[in-house]
Amino acid sequence: MKTFIFWFSLFTGDSVTLRCEVDQSQDGWEFLWSKNSNTESTEAATKTINSVKVSDGGEYRCRIQSLSDVTYMVRDSQVGVFSVNYRNTHSVLLLSLTQVNTPVMEQREEDHATHTAVMQLH
């Protein structure tokens, strides 16, 4: 069993793949992945976490079991320890505000029948 132990930091939104390698000449391997002692069984030699969250950080272990007719093997190894940090994101909001003062002629009927220019904001 080959293990690659990594200690690293990730940022929220990153993806990570952890890998266990075993001699595949023997069938019937079962992979047990655990994070901080919580175990999940799978037949996959890799564990991928897409878009990691802060809560995904911790110690990951891979336990390999062989249930062949001849032997029963268990191997346990630490695969990776990582922390997840919040990504520093800066949002930039660009507003394009255009204020145009356009004179508009309004016709008003008054006693003197005059035309008055009124400024309106659009």
C-alpha positions in Angstrom: 0.0 0.0 0.0 1.4 3.4 -1.0 0.2 6.4 0.8 1.0 10.0 0.2 0.7 12.1 3.3 -0.1 15.8 2.7 -0.4 18.6 5.1 -1.8 21.6 3.4 -4.2 24.5 3.5 -7.1 25.0 1.2 -9.5 27.8 0.6 -13.3 27.6 0.6 -14.4 26.6 -2.9 -11.3 24.7 -3.8 -11.4 21.0 -4.7 -9.1 18.3 -3.3 -8.5 14.6 -4.1 -7.0 12.2 -1.6 -5.6 8.9 -2.9 -4.7 5.4 -1.6 -2.8 3.1 -3.8 -2.7 -0.7 -3.4 -1.4 -3.6 -5.5 -4.4 -4.2 -7.7 -3.3 -7.8 -8.6 -5.7 -8.9 -5.8 -9.4 -8.4 -6.2 -11.8 -7.6 -3.4 -10.2 -4.5 -1.8 -12.5 -2.4 0.3 -11.5 1.2 1.1 -12.7 2.8 4.3 -12.2 6.5 4.3 -12.5 8.3 7.6 -12.4 11.9 8.6 -11.7 12.7 12.3 -12.7 9.0 13.1 -16.0 9.1 11.2 -15.8 6.2 8.7 -17.5 5.7 5.3 -17.0 2.6 3.2 -16.4 2.8 -0.5 -14.8 0.9 -3.3 -12.9 4.0 -4.5 -9.2 4.4 -4.0 -9.7 8.2 -4.2 -11.8 10.6 -2.2 -12.7 13.9 -3.9 -14.2 16.8 -2.1 -15.5 19.5 -4.5 -16.0 23.1 -3.3 -14.6 22.5 0.2 -16.1 24.2 3.2 -14.3 25.1 6.5 -16.0 22.1 8.1 -14.3 19.8 5.6 -10.9 20.4 7.2 -9.4 17.7 9.4 -7.4 14.4 9.4 -8.3 11.9 6.7 -7.3 8.3 6.8 -7.6 5.4 4.4 -8.1 1.8 5.6 -7.8 -1.0 3.1 -9.3 -4.4 3.7 -9.0 -7.5 1.6 -11.6 -10.2 2.1 -10.1 -12.8 -0.3 -10.6 -16.5 0.4 -7.0 -16.9 1.4 -6.1 -13.9 3.5 -7.6 -11.1 5.5 -5.5 -8.0 5.4 -6.1 -4.7 7.0 -3.9 -1.7 6.4 -4.4 1.7 7.9 -2.7 4.9 6.9 -3.0 8.6 7.3 -3.5 10.1 3.9 -3.9 13.8 4.5 -4.4 16.6 7.0 -5.7 19.9 5.8 -7.3 23.0 7.0 -9.8 25.1 5.1 -9.6 28.9 5.2 -12.1 31.4 4.0 -11.2 32.7 0.7 -10.6 36.5 0.7 -13.0 37.8 -1.9 -13.5 41.4 -2.7 -16.6 42.3 -4.5 -16.5 45.3 -6.6 -19.8 46.9 -7.4 -19.7 49.3 -10.3 -22.6 51.6 -10.7 -22.9 53.8 -13.7 -25.2 56.6 -12.8 -26.0 59.2 -15.4 -28.1 62.1 -14.5 -29.1 64.3 -17.4 -30.8 67.6 -17.0 -32.7 68.1 -20.2 -34.9 71.1 -20.8 -38.3 70.1 -21.9 -40.8 72.5 -23.2 -44.2 72.2 -21.5 -47.1 74.1 -22.7 -49.4 75.5 -20.1 -52.5 77.2 -20.8 -52.8 80.3 -18.7 -54.4 83.6 -18.9 -51.5 84.9 -20.9 -50.9 81.8 -23.0 -47.2 81.7 -22.3 -44.8 78.8 -22.8 -42.6 77.9 -19.9 -39.4 75.8 -20.1 -39.3 73.4 -17.2 -36.3 71.4 -16.2 -37.1 67.7 -15.6 -34.7 65.1 -14.3 -34.8 61.8 -16.2 
